Structure formats: structure tokens, C-alpha cells
Amino acid sequence: TRAPEPTSDQSKVIESVGKALNQGFSQHLLFGVTGSGKTEVYLQLAARVLAAGRSVLYLVPEISLTPQTGGRIVARLPNDRMAILHSGLTAAQRHEQWIVASHPGPKIVIGARSAVFAPIPDGELGLIIVDEEHETSYKQDEKPRYHARHAALIRGRENKAVVMLGSATPDLESMVNALDGRFELLELPDRMGGELPTVEVVD
């Protein structure tokens, strides 16, 4: 399917991050209200990275979101290779997807938290997206213990890639990092195609 025309707010975000794509490691927090079009921003940036011959790692918090996200990407970028990784795969399926992820050349690797360790060749990774970065499911409490958001930031730094965290309700740690200037804060304050609902605080 054809990419829709981005809104002015989306265009600002896309151009801001787009300038950073060839500048090495950088960290960005996309603070966008529900329905503001964060996924469209991710897809347009991913298309730029793929066109430049590099790969994209796209993390989602839940296994159930992986096929849905994969379907949207296939609809938009059908000619690009894609690997889907999550704990619901059989051993044979996981092996097959790891082969796709490890093969040289531009690709998108989508998955839940364990996908942060996908075997994308060194020097190939251009963009890491952590969607719904506030979700607690990115944290693994069993051994080996890790937080996929933190691992993504480290992997981005070591691969000189852009890391983009996105949420309508950012984690407090991420927001403090953005306000202190460690992350670039990007905002999508308006919902696409409609006004935000009226909210009344009731004691």
C-alpha cells in the first residue's frame, strides 16, 4: 500500500530523526498521544533506512502484536526481507527466522523483547524502534535478566544506530532522560482524524 501523506507534526519528527540516520548513534523519545500516528513515523523512517542498505530492528511489547505489526510492514514494504522473532515460535520456525535475520543485506526484524538479540550482522543495523517503550513486558525477570529497552540502547550505541523509543505514556526514566537532554524529545500532540476526548478528574 502507498504511504499516506504525513501530517505537519509527523513530518517534523521524520525529518528530525531522518537527519540523524547517517550521523551515528543517537537516542530519541517519541511522545505521541494515542492515535497520533507513531507507527506511520516508524514505517517512513524504516523505509529510509532500508533504502540506504541498512537494517531495522522493531521491538513490540507483546507476542500478539507481532503478526499485526508484521502485516502492516509487509503491506507497505513487501519487497524487503523480514524476520519475525518471539517465544511462540517452534524451534524449527525460530531457526528459520534467525537465518533470515543473520543473512547480510537490508531487512526488518520484528519481535518481542528477545528479538533485541537478533543476529543482525555487525555494522548493518541502522535503526532500532522500541514501540510502547513503557511496557513492563520488556523486562525479563528470569535468568538471564535484562531490560530490552536498555539492551536496545546499548546495541544502538555499539552499532552506531539511531534508537527511537515511542509511547503515549513514556516511562518516567525515559522522560527524565529526554528532559535532561540525553534523549531528543519529539512530540505528536494531536490525534489524527479527530479531537482528543474530554477528560474530567473526579474525586
C-alpha positions as semicolon CSV with decimal commas, in nm:
position;residue;x (nm);y (nm);z (nm)
1;T;0,000;0,000;0,000
2;R;0,104;0,356;-0,060
3;A;0,235;0,567;0,229
4;P;-0,014;0,835;0,339
5;E;0,092;1,196;0,339
6;P;0,234;1,273;0,686
7;T;0,087;1,550;0,899
8;S;0,300;1,854;0,976
9;D;0,386;1,713;1,321
10;Q;0,479;1,376;1,173
11;S;0,692;1,546;0,907
12;K;0,887;1,736;1,175
13;V;0,963;1,412;1,359
14;I;1,053;1,223;1,040
15;E;1,288;1,496;0,920
16;S;1,449;1,543;1,263
17;V;1,526;1,174;1,305
18;G;1,599;1,135;0,933
19;K;1,890;1,379;0,965
20;A;2,033;1,164;1,244
21;L;2,018;0,836;1,049
22;N;2,362;0,879;0,895
23;Q;2,520;1,058;1,189
24;G;2,594;0,758;1,412
25;F;2,437;0,674;1,747
26;S;2,154;0,893;1,876
27;Q;1,864;0,847;2,118
28;H;1,510;0,979;2,065
29;L;1,186;0,963;2,264
30;L;0,867;0,997;2,059
31;F;0,593;1,114;2,295
32;G;0,272;1,084;2,095
33;V;-0,086;1,061;2,213
34;T;-0,285;0,750;2,124
35;G;-0,389;0,767;1,757
36;S;-0,133;1,034;1,666
37;G;0,035;0,819;1,401
38;K;0,354;0,697;1,570
39;T;0,353;0,376;1,365
40;E;0,345;0,575;1,041
41;V;0,653;0,765;1,158
42;Y;0,830;0,436;1,228
43;L;0,741;0,297;0,885
44;Q;0,860;0,602;0,695
45;L;1,190;0,608;0,884
46;A;1,230;0,232;0,833
47;A;1,182;0,280;0,458
48;R;1,465;0,535;0,454
49;V;1,700;0,302;0,642
50;L;1,622;0,010;0,410
51;A;1,672;0,229;0,103
52;A;2,016;0,319;0,239
53;G;2,104;-0,052;0,256
54;R;2,087;-0,095;0,635
55;S;1,858;-0,296;0,862
56;V;1,586;-0,215;1,115
57;L;1,509;-0,380;1,449
58;Y;1,147;-0,321;1,554
59;L;1,054;-0,426;1,909
60;V;0,696;-0,462;2,031
61;P;0,592;-0,549;2,389
62;E;0,358;-0,841;2,327
63;I;0,371;-1,150;2,107
64;S;0,012;-1,086;2,000
65;L;0,119;-0,755;1,842
66;T;0,398;-0,911;1,635
67;P;0,183;-1,058;1,348
68;Q;-0,026;-0,739;1,339
69;T;0,282;-0,518;1,313
70;G;0,440;-0,755;1,061
71;G;0,128;-0,740;0,846
72;R;0,138;-0,361;0,833
73;I;0,505;-0,365;0,736
74;V;0,455;-0,629;0,465
75;A;0,167;-0,425;0,322
76;R;0,392;-0,119;0,299
77;L;0,733;-0,271;0,230
78;P;0,663;-0,601;0,050
79;N;0,996;-0,615;-0,129
80;D;1,208;-0,602;0,184
81;R;1,310;-0,907;0,379
82;M;1,155;-0,952;0,720
83;A;1,216;-1,184;1,014
84;I;0,967;-1,228;1,299
85;L;1,101;-1,348;1,633
86;H;0,910;-1,429;1,950
87;S;0,878;-1,705;2,209
88;G;0,570;-1,853;2,043
89;L;0,771;-1,998;1,754
90;T;0,865;-2,363;1,732
91;A;1,236;-2,449;1,732
92;A;1,227;-2,501;1,354
93;Q;1,048;-2,171;1,294
94;R;1,290;-1,984;1,520
95;H;1,587;-2,138;1,336
96;E;1,438;-2,031;1,002
97;Q;1,382;-1,673;1,120
98;W;1,729;-1,647;1,270
99;I;1,878;-1,747;0,934
100;V;1,683;-1,465;0,767
101;A;1,797;-1,218;1,035
102;S;2,163;-1,322;1,008
103;H;2,182;-1,307;0,628
104;P;2,365;-0,994;0,503
105;G;2,156;-0,723;0,342
106;P;1,880;-0,481;0,442
107;K;1,591;-0,632;0,638
108;I;1,341;-0,566;0,916
109;V;1,349;-0,785;1,224
110;I;1,031;-0,762;1,433
111;G;0,972;-0,922;1,768
112;A;0,914;-0,912;2,138
113;R;1,191;-0,846;2,392
114;S;1,418;-1,139;2,298
115;A;1,439;-1,005;1,942
116;V;1,679;-0,741;2,074
117;F;1,944;-1,014;2,046
118;A;1,862;-1,095;1,681
119;P;2,179;-1,188;1,486
120;I;2,181;-0,889;1,252
121;P;2,537;-0,864;1,111
122;D;2,771;-0,610;1,271
123;G;2,767;-0,269;1,108
124;E;2,435;-0,331;0,933
125;L;2,190;-0,202;1,192
126;G;2,067;0,149;1,119
127;L;1,753;0,194;1,329
128;I;1,611;0,037;1,645
129;I;1,248;0,108;1,733
130;V;1,112;0,027;2,079
131;D;0,734;0,068;2,049
132;E;0,532;0,121;2,370
133;E;0,863;0,158;2,549
134;H;0,696;0,197;2,890
135;E;0,561;-0,159;2,891
136;T;0,684;-0,376;3,179
137;S;0,689;-0,682;2,949
138;Y;1,021;-0,554;2,809
139;K;1,177;-0,657;3,140
140;Q;1,270;-1,022;3,185
141;D;1,269;-1,135;3,547
142;E;1,403;-1,484;3,479
143;K;1,767;-1,557;3,406
144;P;1,920;-1,411;3,205
145;R;1,766;-1,093;3,348
146;Y;1,764;-0,791;3,118
147;H;1,551;-0,499;3,009
148;A;1,502;-0,491;2,632
149;R;1,482;-0,110;2,627
150;H;1,821;-0,079;2,795
151;A;1,967;-0,354;2,577
152;A;1,837;-0,173;2,267
153;L;2,012;0,149;2,371
154;I;2,340;-0,036;2,428
155;R;2,310;-0,222;2,098
156;G;2,235;0,103;1,918
157;R;2,541;0,269;2,067
158;E;2,767;-0,023;1,972
159;N;2,627;-0,033;1,617
160;K;2,624;0,345;1,567
161;A;2,249;0,322;1,505
162;V;1,957;0,551;1,582
163;V;1,739;0,429;1,872
164;M;1,380;0,551;1,885
165;L;1,161;0,491;2,188
166;G;0,790;0,558;2,142
167;S;0,494;0,581;2,378
168;A;0,176;0,770;2,461
169;T;0,270;0,731;2,828
170;P;0,652;0,732;2,846
171;D;0,835;0,562;3,127
172;L;0,945;0,816;3,389
173;E;1,309;0,719;3,338
174;S;1,281;0,786;2,965
175;M;1,104;1,118;3,019
176;V;1,369;1,235;3,264
177;N;1,638;1,137;3,014
178;A;1,457;1,342;2,749
179;L;1,406;1,645;2,974
180;D;1,770;1,632;3,080
181;G;1,881;1,627;2,717
182;R;2,016;1,272;2,699
183;F;1,733;1,181;2,457
184;E;1,591;1,408;2,190
185;L;1,225;1,467;2,283
186;L;0,987;1,453;1,987
187;E;0,613;1,507;2,024
188;L;0,293;1,423;1,839
189;P;0,035;1,608;2,049
190;D;-0,269;1,568;1,824
191;R;-0,478;1,266;1,731
192;M;-0,513;1,200;1,359
193;G;-0,865;1,247;1,225
194;G;-1,026;1,360;1,547
195;E;-1,008;1,556;1,869
196;L;-0,892;1,411;2,197
197;P;-1,177;1,318;2,432
198;T;-1,271;1,549;2,716
199;V;-1,128;1,422;3,044
200;E;-1,278;1,508;3,382
201;V;-1,097;1,425;3,703
202;V;-1,350;1,305;3,960
203;D;-1,260;1,293;4,328
